[in-house]
Amino acid sequence: MSHPDAKSVVEAYLKAIDARDAEGITATIWEDAEFRIPGNHQLAGNWVGHDQIFNKFMLPLMDLFSPDVPYALDVNNLISEGDTVVLDCVARSAAKDGTPYEANVVSVFTVEGGRIKAMREFFDTQYFVRILFGTG
């Protein structure tokens, strides 16, 4: 059976994120995928599996942002080589208190068999904590 190329899988994931499509997100991630988030804050860590990725990372992350300001990822580059895809983007939104949020993010995805197996993110964690948690 043929699988979509790694870049197409990440593009489908990003489209599902943009649409807030939980089913679409789930369809692009292996059940035992691992997301690694850097820093010293409550969302930092290695989140393994759909339950942890959604309930300990994605949903709490979205809860930090204002529901009145869209969360947007502006893609600068999406580079693919074999099973590795590198996303260079700017995340834009606002914190719950209305403070504008604009962060440069690099994500490195590993894709296997047509789904995301792993994702590692790199971003300014001090800025993230200061704007979204009001500390740091």
Secondary structure, DSSP 8 states (H G I E B T S, - for coil): -----HHHHHHHHHHHHHHT-HHHHHHHEEEEEEEEE-SSSTT-EEEEHHHHIIIIIIHHHHHTB-TTS--EEEEEEEEEETTEEEEEEEEEEEBTT--EEEEEEEEEEEEETTEEEEEEEEE-HHHHHHHHHS--
